[in-house]
């Protein structure tokens, strides 16, 4: 069934009309809905209010910036505002959404949320703890008096971690464009060019290749600034005899790539070569450890162990990696103490680094697909120390 509540912003809306959605759910989305509902059942969740946009897109194909999705084991209610009336109908129809659509206007969100809850016919509703703000929870308690609201964690994220063939094809395409960008980028980095100029050229290059855009603001950090793991590009000129850390990616149909390489302007001395070789070895050992159903902390320990044996353990200050998909940082986390296993067909990053204040930083990051008994490397850019 589909419920459409469309209203003129200047006039109060009427009771929504109910229409049957005759389009069948596409096999791709049908499979996703089935997995999410199994995950809900395993966690004894009768109704889940989804507010994280990436999760909503995963289930409905909706690409707008304002939506909620109430999911039960038998029904689903999609809520958006008047700006996305036509867009939501088109995108959800394309995905074969077999549920209700509520589009609110002058009557406000509160009335529409009550309508959604009434349709769902469940008095116990779970919220996404990582996505619902405390202020939103307070509002929901006012709007849904008589309903029991409870937190949930990573319900859809755990389903999203295992990618279907269509998703893998998008991630592979994004990785290929990122490899291509790195090849071009090597010709852009010359003494005197600024970090910001390199970053802007990356943005333009990805768009010229047909990407949706960048998956995050590129990191271009040179000299002593390369020791800052998440340095933002500045107007600093890149100079001879400096390390340059380059961390960047793009999006294809919403799916993100993420790769890091470290290059050097000039002829590196023995210390630079030694540290680079250490980080490269940690990356290679970490990549080799990736496999479906392996504990995430095992991959972290493999990469971290190499750096620790090299006497630089205290200078590896972040996790070894993370999942990739509709978000650039997804479940699972590849880090110390991580208790989760890497699912089959999950794409993760492996990105060990060493950061020395006053000298610079070294990081090498790859995208890796976890398969049965091993892995497939998605990023193919060279990992030897490149002198420019």
Order of alpha helices (4+ residues) and beta strands (2+ residues): beta-beta-alpha-beta-alpha-beta-beta-alpha-beta-alpha-beta-alpha-beta-alpha-alpha-alpha-beta-beta-beta-beta-beta-beta-alpha-alpha-beta-beta-beta-beta-beta-beta-beta-beta
